[in-house]
Amino acid sequence: MQNWDSIVRPVSNSRTPVLGPLAYMAASRDDFKTLSRLLDLPDTYNLYMSKLCYKGGDLAKPSLAGPVMGASYASMLLEILHSWGVKTCIFWGWCGSIDPSIHIGDTVYPNAAIIDEGTSVSYGKLSGDFAAPDEHVGKKIQHCLTSHNITAKAGTAWTTDAIFRETPDKVKAFQKKGAQVVEMELSALFSVGRFRSISVASVLSVSDELFTFQWKTGFKNKTFKQSREKVARALADFYL
C-alpha cells in the first residue's frame, strides 16, 4: 500500500543516498558501531539524530541507521529509508523482561508486539492491537541466530512510549495479554511496515528484568555484552 497523500513527506535531494533494498536499524550506539564494522560500510550520512552508514554506488550492500530510540522516531526513519529505496528492514534493540523465564543476556525473537504507543494509530491500528513482523524475514533471522548457536526465545513484546511508567499494574496487565518483554519501537515499526509494504522483523537483546517488580539492570553485565557480539555476527550473516 503506497499511500503518500500526506502534506509532510520524506524528501530527497542531490546529496541523498540511494539505498539498496536491505537496511538495518540498531537502537544502541555501541551495537550500531559493531554492526557497521562487521558489514564494512564506509560512507556516513547524518540522518537527524542518527547516522546512516552505506556503500555509495553498491545497491547490493545493506545500509545501517542508528542509534534509534522510540516509536515515533524509529517510524520516521523507516519512512525515510523506504523512500530512498529500502524494502526490508531488520531492527535490533534492547528490551526488559517481564517473564521469569527470560533473563539478562538472553536473545528474543519478537513474533508480535502489543501497541501501547501513539504512532501506530496513524497507520490504521488501535491501541491494544497486536502488530506482527514479516514472517519470511523473521524465519531467516531465526535461521541466522540458530546457525550462530544462539537460542532465541520467541515471544510477544509490549511497546511503550513511557519508559518511566512501567508500573507494577501495567506490567501485570501486559503479562495477562501475553507479553514477555517490554521495549519502545517494535509495534510502530511493524505497523508502518504493513502500511507501506516494507518487510520488517527484529531481534531483541535482554538488558534488564522487571518481572519481580523491582528493576534489575544488566547494561554492564558481561553476559549481556557477549551475547550482543554474537547477535551482531548473526545479523551480519543475514546479508553476507
C-alpha angles and dihedrals in degrees: 000000000000103000107162096160093127125120090227114052138169110273136205136190139178091291096048113114117245105225135202123237098271125070134169127207120202119193096199124066092221093049089048090055093047094049092045090055094048093048093046096226107171103181124078130198126184108238110183106286092346140067125238117210120194143138110254116230094012109098091174089070119081125236128228129211127191169225095004130176132175136021098264096048094043091050092050091053091048091053091050095046090050092052088053094054109283117139101165126043130187116196121202115192145150127255144184120239120236092172120083090219093060119072143180110291094028122125121228130199105205111217092178140008128210114225113239095144133086103236101071093062088069088058098054100275133117129225108267094029122128118242121199136208125235105281097213095050090043092056091050091051090050090051091051091050092049092049088057092050093252115145104212116195112220114223151135122276127213108217113207134180093203113064092176093052097064090125125177090253092052092046090052091048094052092043087058089051089056102259119151100180140024127221139145112243118035108085090050093048091049091048093050090046093056092044094050098034092246117148104234128178135151152196126216132206115211109237102167145008131234104163093103088053088245119099113247112184127202103176092125095034113131093221090052092053093046093049091052091053089055092047091051092054091047093050091048087056089057085074102026 
